[in-house]
Amino acid sequence: MSHIRELDGMQVLAVANRNIGRIAGTIKELDIGYDEIVLVESKNKINLEDNNISTITIEDSRLDINIRKKLNQLAGEDKLIVADDLAVLFVLDDVDVIVDATGVHVVQHLSNLYTLLF
């Protein structure tokens, strides 16, 4: 996530990972304020220490129309959507590319490709 943010023209709109704690650690390292993120969680699944984080709970893994509208509204307000379910990324209207970046080397290859294309 940190390396993708450094690429010109690339904006991280949302992040999905089953391990929300890992994402929370990265967010702290990047100095992203809790007021800039929204957690989208499965019911009773996430238990983070900070109660100042906005949270949307998905019951029974459903993304109904109201949740979809709310997520797109928040994304349009430059909130970082952080989810424990990859399906959340597919309902965001402004997502053009989904990058599976499980390591730094993957992002470096993406950076090289981006440089070649543009």
Order of alpha helices (4+ residues) and beta strands (2+ residues): beta-alpha-beta-beta-alpha-beta-alpha
